[in-house]
Amino acid sequence: MLNQISGIPFGSDATVLAGYATAVNERLGNINFIVENTGLNTLWLEFREFVGVANTPVAASGYVNLGAALQIVPGGTASQALSVLSEQIGLFGSGNTTANVSCVFRNPADRRGAQIDIVVVGRVGWGTDPAFPVKAYRPNWGSPPDRPDIAPTNQ
């Protein structure tokens, strides 16, 4: 089973969720992730496992570190083998670059029928993922021209 998404954008803040891999029918289990840096800058990438609701004592974003961070030069590739007990892991990174991410089952004889989707983040159901930077994607129109005393909001 192979799944890939191309062109995941990573900005300058490594605490921001850029995408996630999720298992539709069960935990992710033993899986390899292959990452190709398609941008012009070095990518710093970390996989984090979803453990619960954001702003809890466990994790501010709802995600905890999983494995070692990867540094991938422009045009380079790296792979990371993980054993994931949850149904979702997040892709956190920085470098103002883009990357392709693929997932491959380690065991070619794996017959559990798992379905894994890799998604560029954003909406989850009717809301957004807790680690998604909502304010960064809402327009900031500035102060109204007839009321310069009103501070602009980005909410």
PyRosetta script that sets phi, psi and omega in degrees:
from pyrosetta import init, pose_from_sequence

init()
pose = pose_from_sequence("MLNQISGIPFGSDATVLAGYATAVNERLGNINFIVENTGLNTLWLEFREFVGVANTPVAASGYVNLGAALQIVPGGTASQALSVLSEQIGLFGSGNTTANVSCVFRNPADRRGAQIDIVVVGRVGWGTDPAFPVKAYRPNWGSPPDRPDIAPTNQ")
pose.set_psi(1, 128.7)
pose.set_omega(1, -179.5)
pose.set_phi(2, -133.1)
pose.set_psi(2, 137.0)
pose.set_omega(2, 175.6)
pose.set_phi(3, -139.9)
pose.set_psi(3, 142.8)
pose.set_omega(3, -177.8)
pose.set_phi(4, -144.6)
pose.set_psi(4, 149.6)
pose.set_omega(4, 167.7)
pose.set_phi(5, -131.8)
pose.set_psi(5, 138.4)
pose.set_omega(5, -176.2)
pose.set_phi(6, -106.3)
pose.set_psi(6, 150.8)
pose.set_omega(6, 171.9)
pose.set_phi(7, 70.7)
pose.set_psi(7, 35.5)
pose.set_omega(7, 175.8)
pose.set_phi(8, -69.7)
pose.set_psi(8, 122.5)
pose.set_omega(8, -179.2)
pose.set_phi(9, -84.0)
pose.set_psi(9, 134.2)
pose.set_omega(9, 174.3)
pose.set_phi(10, -118.0)
pose.set_psi(10, 126.5)
pose.set_omega(10, -178.8)
pose.set_phi(11, -89.3)
pose.set_psi(11, -144.1)
pose.set_omega(11, -176.9)
pose.set_phi(12, -101.3)
pose.set_psi(12, -4.1)
pose.set_omega(12, -176.6)
pose.set_phi(13, -113.5)
pose.set_psi(13, 111.6)
pose.set_omega(13, -177.0)
pose.set_phi(14, -74.6)
pose.set_psi(14, -5.9)
pose.set_omega(14, 178.3)
pose.set_phi(15, -89.1)
pose.set_psi(15, -1.3)
pose.set_omega(15, -176.5)
pose.set_phi(16, -97.3)
pose.set_psi(16, 131.3)
pose.set_omega(16, 177.9)
pose.set_phi(17, -70.4)
pose.set_psi(17, 124.9)
pose.set_omega(17, -179.3)
pose.set_phi(18, -104.2)
pose.set_psi(18, -21.7)
pose.set_omega(18, 179.9)
pose.set_phi(19, -175.6)
pose.set_psi(19, 172.2)
pose.set_omega(19, 176.4)
pose.set_phi(20, -151.6)
pose.set_psi(20, 156.9)
pose.set_omega(20, 173.3)
pose.set_phi(21, -109.9)
pose.set_psi(21, 132.6)
pose.set_omega(21, -177.3)
pose.set_phi(22, -135.3)
pose.set_psi(22, 141.7)
pose.set_omega(22, 176.3)
pose.set_phi(23, -93.4)
pose.set_psi(23, 128.0)
pose.set_omega(23, -176.4)
pose.set_phi(24, -75.1)
pose.set_psi(24, -35.9)
pose.set_omega(24, -170.7)
pose.set_phi(25, -117.6)
pose.set_psi(25, -7.1)
pose.set_omega(25, 179.8)
pose.set_phi(26, -170.1)
pose.set_psi(26, -176.2)
pose.set_omega(26, 178.9)
pose.set_phi(27, -65.5)
pose.set_psi(27, 159.7)
pose.set_omega(27, -177.7)
pose.set_phi(28, -67.7)
pose.set_psi(28, -39.5)
pose.set_omega(28, 178.2)
pose.set_phi(29, 72.9)
pose.set_psi(29, -151.4)
pose.set_omega(29, 179.9)
pose.set_phi(30, -78.8)
pose.set_psi(30, 121.4)
pose.set_omega(30, -173.8)
pose.set_phi(31, -151.8)
pose.set_psi(31, 147.4)
pose.set_omega(31, 173.7)
pose.set_phi(32, -106.6)
pose.set_psi(32, 138.4)
pose.set_omega(32, 173.0)
pose.set_phi(33, -113.1)
pose.set_psi(33, 131.0)
pose.set_omega(33, 177.8)
pose.set_phi(34, -113.5)
pose.set_psi(34, 125.8)
pose.set_omega(34, -175.6)
pose.set_phi(35, -120.5)
pose.set_psi(35, 129.6)
pose.set_omega(35, 176.5)
pose.set_phi(36, -118.3)
pose.set_psi(36, 122.3)
pose.set_omega(36, 178.4)
pose.set_phi(37, -81.1)
pose.set_psi(37, 112.0)
pose.set_omega(37, -178.2)
pose.set_phi(38, -100.8)
pose.set_psi(38, 2.5)
pose.set_omega(38, -178.3)
pose.set_phi(39, -95.0)
pose.set_psi(39, -168.2)
pose.set_omega(39, -176.6)
pose.set_phi(40, -100.0)
pose.set_psi(40, -6.7)
pose.set_omega(40, -177.8)
pose.set_phi(41, -118.6)
pose.set_psi(41, 161.0)
pose.set_omega(41, 176.4)
pose.set_phi(42, -68.3)
pose.set_psi(42, 134.6)
pose.set_omega(42, -179.7)
pose.set_phi(43, -98.3)
pose.set_psi(43, 130.7)
pose.set_omega(43, 169.9)
pose.set_phi(44, -107.3)
pose.set_psi(44, 119.9)
pose.set_omega(44, -173.4)
pose.set_phi(45, -131.6)
pose.set_psi(45, 139.5)
pose.set_omega(45, 176.4)
pose.set_phi(46, -136.4)
pose.set_psi(46, 133.9)
pose.set_omega(46, 173.7)
pose.set_phi(47, -88.7)
pose.set_psi(47, 135.5)
pose.set_omega(47, 178.5)
pose.set_phi(48, -131.5)
pose.set_psi(48, 136.6)
pose.set_omega(48, -178.0)
pose.set_phi(49, -86.9)
pose.set_psi(49, 136.2)
pose.set_omega(49, 177.7)
pose.set_phi(50, -77.0)
pose.set_psi(50, 124.8)
pose.set_omega(50, -177.4)
pose.set_phi(51, -118.5)
pose.set_psi(51, -14.7)
pose.set_omega(51, -178.9)
pose.set_phi(52, 167.4)
pose.set_psi(52, -160.8)
pose.set_omega(52, -175.6)
pose.set_phi(53, -74.8)
pose.set_psi(53, 144.5)
pose.set_omega(53, 179.7)
pose.set_phi(54, -63.7)
pose.set_psi(54, 158.9)
pose.set_omega(54, 177.7)
pose.set_phi(55, 59.4)
pose.set_psi(55, 41.5)
pose.set_omega(55, 174.0)
pose.set_phi(56, -110.6)
pose.set_psi(56, 169.2)
pose.set_omega(56, 177.3)
pose.set_phi(57, -60.7)
pose.set_psi(57, -22.3)
pose.set_omega(57, -178.8)
pose.set_phi(58, -72.5)
pose.set_psi(58, -50.3)
pose.set_omega(58, -177.6)
pose.set_phi(59, -158.4)
pose.set_psi(59, 135.9)
pose.set_omega(59, 179.7)
pose.set_phi(60, -64.1)
pose.set_psi(60, -35.3)
pose.set_omega(60, -177.9)
pose.set_phi(61, -94.9)
pose.set_psi(61, -9.9)
pose.set_omega(61, -173.8)
pose.set_phi(62, 94.0)
pose.set_psi(62, -4.2)
pose.set_omega(62, -178.0)
pose.set_phi(63, -119.7)
pose.set_psi(63, 144.9)
pose.set_omega(63, 174.7)
pose.set_phi(64, -121.0)
pose.set_psi(64, 152.9)
pose.set_omega(64, -177.2)
pose.set_phi(65, -58.3)
pose.set_psi(65, 145.4)
pose.set_omega(65, -178.6)
pose.set_phi(66, -140.5)
pose.set_psi(66, 108.5)
pose.set_omega(66, -178.7)
pose.set_phi(67, 77.3)
pose.set_psi(67, -177.4)
pose.set_omega(67, -178.6)
pose.set_phi(68, -86.9)
pose.set_psi(68, 153.2)
pose.set_omega(68, 176.9)
pose.set_phi(69, -71.5)
pose.set_psi(69, 149.6)
pose.set_omega(69, 178.9)
pose.set_phi(70, -110.2)
pose.set_psi(70, 141.2)
pose.set_omega(70, 169.0)
pose.set_phi(71, -117.2)
pose.set_psi(71, 123.2)
pose.set_omega(71, -174.3)
pose.set_phi(72, -126.2)
pose.set_psi(72, 121.3)
pose.set_omega(72, -179.3)
pose.set_phi(73, -72.2)
pose.set_psi(73, 159.8)
pose.set_omega(73, 178.8)
pose.set_phi(74, -55.7)
pose.set_psi(74, 131.1)
pose.set_omega(74, -178.8)
pose.set_phi(75, 81.4)
pose.set_psi(75, -4.4)
pose.set_omega(75, -177.9)
pose.set_phi(76, -90.1)
pose.set_psi(76, 166.9)
pose.set_omega(76, 176.3)
pose.set_phi(77, -130.3)
pose.set_psi(77, 155.8)
pose.set_omega(77, 175.8)
pose.set_phi(78, -148.9)
pose.set_psi(78, 154.7)
pose.set_omega(78, 176.0)
pose.set_phi(79, -129.9)
pose.set_psi(79, 153.4)
pose.set_omega(79, 177.9)
pose.set_phi(80, -139.8)
pose.set_psi(80, 127.7)
pose.set_omega(80, 177.7)
pose.set_phi(81, -93.5)
pose.set_psi(81, 127.8)
pose.set_omega(81, -177.3)
pose.set_phi(82, -131.0)
pose.set_psi(82, 152.7)
pose.set_omega(82, 170.3)
pose.set_phi(83, -119.1)
pose.set_psi(83, 106.2)
pose.set_omega(83, -169.7)
pose.set_phi(84, -108.7)
pose.set_psi(84, 124.4)
pose.set_omega(84, -178.2)
pose.set_phi(85, -90.5)
pose.set_psi(85, -16.6)
pose.set_omega(85, -179.7)
pose.set_phi(86, -96.0)
pose.set_psi(86, -179.1)
pose.set_omega(86, 180.0)
pose.set_phi(87, -93.5)
pose.set_psi(87, -3.4)
pose.set_omega(87, -175.5)
pose.set_phi(88, -149.4)
pose.set_psi(88, 138.2)
pose.set_omega(88, 169.6)
pose.set_phi(89, -127.9)
pose.set_psi(89, 149.5)
pose.set_omega(89, -179.4)
pose.set_phi(90, -103.7)
pose.set_psi(90, 151.8)
pose.set_omega(90, 176.0)
pose.set_phi(91, -105.3)
pose.set_psi(91, 111.3)
pose.set_omega(91, -179.5)
pose.set_phi(92, -115.4)
pose.set_psi(92, 133.3)
pose.set_omega(92, -179.4)
pose.set_phi(93, -167.3)
pose.set_psi(93, 175.4)
pose.set_omega(93, 177.6)
pose.set_phi(94, -148.8)
pose.set_psi(94, 170.4)
pose.set_omega(94, 179.5)
pose.set_phi(95, 132.9)
pose.set_psi(95, 0.2)
pose.set_omega(95, -177.9)
pose.set_phi(96, 49.0)
pose.set_psi(96, 57.8)
pose.set_omega(96, -176.1)
pose.set_phi(97, -146.3)
pose.set_psi(97, 178.8)
pose.set_omega(97, 177.3)
pose.set_phi(98, -123.6)
pose.set_psi(98, 158.6)
pose.set_omega(98, -179.0)
pose.set_phi(99, -148.6)
pose.set_psi(99, 154.1)
pose.set_omega(99, 169.8)
pose.set_phi(100, -101.7)
pose.set_psi(100, 136.6)
pose.set_omega(100, -180.0)
pose.set_phi(101, -126.9)
pose.set_psi(101, 129.0)
pose.set_omega(101, 177.5)
pose.set_phi(102, -121.9)
pose.set_psi(102, 150.6)
pose.set_omega(102, 173.2)
pose.set_phi(103, -124.0)
pose.set_psi(103, 140.9)
pose.set_omega(103, -177.3)
pose.set_phi(104, -137.6)
pose.set_psi(104, 135.4)
pose.set_omega(104, 173.6)
pose.set_phi(105, -68.0)
pose.set_psi(105, 136.6)
pose.set_omega(105, 179.9)
pose.set_phi(106, -67.4)
pose.set_psi(106, -37.2)
pose.set_omega(106, -175.3)
pose.set_phi(107, -98.9)
pose.set_psi(107, 111.3)
pose.set_omega(107, -178.6)
pose.set_phi(108, -63.8)
pose.set_psi(108, -17.4)
pose.set_omega(108, 179.6)
pose.set_phi(109, -92.2)
pose.set_psi(109, 9.4)
pose.set_omega(109, -179.4)
pose.set_phi(110, -64.8)
pose.set_psi(110, 116.9)
pose.set_omega(110, -175.5)
pose.set_phi(111, -115.8)
pose.set_psi(111, 22.2)
pose.set_omega(111, -176.0)
pose.set_phi(112, -75.8)
pose.set_psi(112, -10.5)
pose.set_omega(112, 176.6)
pose.set_phi(113, 73.1)
pose.set_psi(113, 29.4)
pose.set_omega(113, -179.1)
pose.set_phi(114, -69.2)
pose.set_psi(114, 143.8)
pose.set_omega(114, 174.7)
pose.set_phi(115, -116.5)
pose.set_psi(115, 121.2)
pose.set_omega(115, -177.7)
pose.set_phi(116, -119.9)
pose.set_psi(116, 131.0)
pose.set_omega(116, 178.3)
pose.set_phi(117, -116.0)
pose.set_psi(117, 137.1)
pose.set_omega(117, 171.7)
pose.set_phi(118, -108.7)
pose.set_psi(118, 129.0)
pose.set_omega(118, -171.0)
pose.set_phi(119, -132.4)
pose.set_psi(119, 139.2)
pose.set_omega(119, 168.3)
pose.set_phi(120, -74.1)
pose.set_psi(120, 133.6)
pose.set_omega(120, -167.1)
pose.set_phi(121, -69.3)
pose.set_psi(121, 169.1)
pose.set_omega(121, 178.8)
pose.set_phi(122, 155.8)
pose.set_psi(122, -107.4)
pose.set_omega(122, -173.1)
pose.set_phi(123, -79.5)
pose.set_psi(123, 143.0)
pose.set_omega(123, 171.8)
pose.set_phi(124, -132.8)
pose.set_psi(124, 109.8)
pose.set_omega(124, -175.1)
pose.set_phi(125, 63.0)
pose.set_psi(125, -125.0)
pose.set_omega(125, 179.6)
pose.set_phi(126, -95.2)
pose.set_psi(126, -1.7)
pose.set_omega(126, -179.0)
pose.set_phi(127, -123.4)
pose.set_psi(127, -151.9)
pose.set_omega(127, 177.8)
pose.set_phi(128, -123.5)
pose.set_psi(128, 159.0)
pose.set_omega(128, 177.8)
pose.set_phi(129, -62.9)
pose.set_psi(129, 142.4)
pose.set_omega(129, -177.2)
pose.set_phi(130, -58.8)
pose.set_psi(130, -27.5)
pose.set_omega(130, -178.6)
pose.set_phi(131, -92.1)
pose.set_psi(131, 1.8)
pose.set_omega(131, -178.7)
pose.set_phi(132, -79.8)
pose.set_psi(132, 131.6)
pose.set_omega(132, -177.9)
pose.set_phi(133, -79.7)
pose.set_psi(133, 81.4)
pose.set_omega(133, -174.5)
pose.set_phi(134, -56.6)
pose.set_psi(134, -44.8)
pose.set_omega(134, -176.4)
pose.set_phi(135, -62.9)
pose.set_psi(135, -28.7)
pose.set_omega(135, -179.3)
pose.set_phi(136, -69.7)
pose.set_psi(136, -19.1)
pose.set_omega(136, -176.6)
pose.set_phi(137, -108.0)
pose.set_psi(137, 4.3)
pose.set_omega(137, 175.7)
pose.set_phi(138, -99.0)
pose.set_psi(138, 141.6)
pose.set_omega(138, -176.4)
pose.set_phi(139, -67.3)
pose.set_psi(139, 142.6)
pose.set_omega(139, 174.3)
pose.set_phi(140, -110.3)
pose.set_psi(140, 102.9)
pose.set_omega(140, -173.6)
pose.set_phi(141, -85.1)
pose.set_psi(141, -7.7)
pose.set_omega(141, 179.8)
pose.set_phi(142, 80.5)
pose.set_psi(142, -174.9)
pose.set_omega(142, 179.9)
pose.set_phi(143, -74.4)
pose.set_psi(143, 144.0)
pose.set_omega(143, 174.9)
pose.set_phi(144, -62.7)
pose.set_psi(144, 141.1)
pose.set_omega(144, -176.7)
pose.set_phi(145, -63.3)
pose.set_psi(145, -27.1)
pose.set_omega(145, -179.7)
pose.set_phi(146, -91.6)
pose.set_psi(146, -4.1)
pose.set_omega(146, 179.4)
pose.set_phi(147, -138.5)
pose.set_psi(147, 69.8)
pose.set_omega(147, -178.8)
pose.set_phi(148, -65.7)
pose.set_psi(148, -11.9)
pose.set_omega(148, 179.3)
pose.set_phi(149, -79.3)
pose.set_psi(149, -9.7)
pose.set_omega(149, 179.3)
pose.set_phi(150, -89.4)
pose.set_psi(150, 122.2)
pose.set_omega(150, -179.7)
pose.set_phi(151, -73.0)
pose.set_psi(151, 140.4)
pose.set_omega(151, 178.7)
pose.set_phi(152, -70.0)
pose.set_psi(152, 148.3)
pose.set_omega(152, 176.7)
pose.set_phi(153, -118.8)
pose.set_psi(153, 151.3)
pose.set_omega(153, 178.1)
pose.set_phi(154, -128.7)
pose.set_psi(154, 58.8)
pose.set_omega(154, -176.8)
pose.set_phi(155, -120.5)
pose.dump_pdb("model.pdb")
